[in-house]
Amino acid sequence: MIRHYARRAALLLLILTLAGCGVLGKSGRGMFGRNSDGSDSRAPSEARDPRMGEITRLTVNDQIHLRLTDCRLALKLAPEQTAVWEAYENKVVEFISDAERDTGSAGGGNAPEQVERRIAAEQRHTAAMVQLAAYAKTLYAALNDEQRRTADRMLASTLPQGALTVAPAARAAPH
């Protein structure tokens, strides 16, 4: 159990460290592209759209891990609730891993084989979501009223959305 929290803490520390790199920038600029005198040191295109200067963007998986951590902290779980939370969290992580594996193995073969693999992956995805819903219900049942209000706001954001992405469209041959 301690190793589980150490792993989560290390991930959060890594995310915060990477985010900190994006705030400082490469050229020694201060926070948010400002010089020490307060003037804007960003390129004109960067100044118009602050997202252009970001060094780090979190992957969908990192966003879900961060949301899981945020939710766990906001729920203020009692020690007796930790096991049910960990079961839910582990199921979400397992779901993400399975979805990545399914997405990565989608290529190859003829069109009917690709369609069949996609159908099989979607069926596994649906079955995993049903299991995940059961874990969420078990967790919700273990929460007190205040924690349930927090879960009502935050728990759904810990679920992957569209975990199995549609493969990019193939380009038609020029006529």
Beta strands, then each sheet from edge to edge (+ up, - down):
end
